[in-house]
């Protein structure tokens, strides 16, 4: 939903293959600019830190600007202790 606050089209989804791994996708946005992940990755990492995650790391693995059907970012982190 955050995506739609800043962009007037496209959709996003997130899936959680495990408790410390998420895949964030942005789709139906065919004119996605190249290197948009430089804006999004730090945001994802900061949001997870605010939620207590340790060492979050986001990595853009698919991009519409490079011909993929959707943009996908893998996000991994460690759980907070105690």
C-alpha positions as CSV (number, residue, x, y, z in Angstrom):
1,X,0.0,0.0,0.0
2,X,2.9,2.4,0.6
3,X,3.7,2.2,-3.1
4,X,0.3,3.6,-4.0
5,X,0.8,6.6,-1.7
6,X,3.6,7.8,-4.0
7,X,2.7,6.4,-7.4
8,X,-0.7,6.7,-9.0
9,X,-0.5,3.3,-10.8
10,X,0.9,-0.1,-10.4
11,X,0.5,-2.7,-7.7
12,X,2.7,-4.3,-5.1
13,X,2.7,-7.5,-3.1
14,X,4.9,-9.2,-0.6
15,X,5.4,-12.8,0.3
16,X,7.2,-14.3,3.2
17,X,9.0,-17.6,2.4
18,X,10.3,-17.6,5.9
19,X,10.2,-15.5,9.1
20,X,13.3,-13.6,8.1
21,X,12.9,-13.4,4.3
22,X,10.5,-11.5,2.2
23,X,10.1,-10.9,-1.5
24,X,8.5,-7.6,-2.5
25,X,7.1,-7.2,-6.0
26,X,6.0,-4.2,-8.0
27,X,3.9,-5.0,-11.1
28,X,1.6,-3.3,-13.6
29,X,4.0,-0.4,-13.8
30,X,5.6,-0.8,-17.3
31,X,7.5,2.5,-17.3
32,X,9.4,1.9,-14.1
33,X,12.7,3.9,-14.3
34,X,16.0,2.1,-14.3
35,X,17.7,2.1,-10.9
36,X,14.5,2.9,-8.9
37,X,15.8,0.4,-6.4
38,X,18.3,3.0,-5.1
39,X,15.3,4.8,-3.6
40,X,13.4,1.7,-2.4
41,X,16.1,-0.6,-0.9
42,X,17.2,1.9,1.9
43,X,13.6,2.5,2.7
44,X,12.9,-1.3,3.2
45,X,16.0,-1.7,5.3
46,X,15.2,1.3,7.5
47,X,11.6,0.2,8.0
48,X,12.8,-3.2,9.2
49,X,15.3,-1.7,11.6
50,X,12.5,0.4,13.1
51,X,10.5,-2.9,13.6
52,X,13.5,-4.4,15.5
53,X,15.1,-6.5,12.7
54,X,18.9,-6.8,12.8
55,X,21.1,-6.4,9.8
56,X,18.3,-6.1,7.2
57,X,19.6,-6.3,3.6
58,X,17.5,-5.6,0.4
59,X,18.6,-6.8,-3.0
60,X,16.8,-6.0,-6.3
61,X,16.7,-9.2,-8.3
62,X,14.3,-8.5,-11.2
63,X,13.5,-5.2,-12.9
64,X,10.8,-4.2,-15.4
65,X,13.2,-1.6,-16.8
66,X,15.4,-4.6,-17.8
67,X,12.6,-6.6,-19.3
68,X,11.2,-8.6,-16.4
69,X,7.4,-8.9,-15.9
70,X,7.7,-7.3,-12.4
71,X,10.3,-5.8,-10.2
72,X,11.3,-8.0,-7.3
73,X,13.4,-7.2,-4.3
74,X,14.6,-9.9,-1.9
75,X,14.8,-8.7,1.7
76,X,16.6,-10.7,4.5
77,X,17.2,-9.9,8.1
78,X,18.0,-11.5,11.5
79,X,15.5,-11.6,14.3
80,X,16.1,-9.5,17.4
81,X,17.3,-11.5,20.4
82,X,15.2,-11.8,23.6
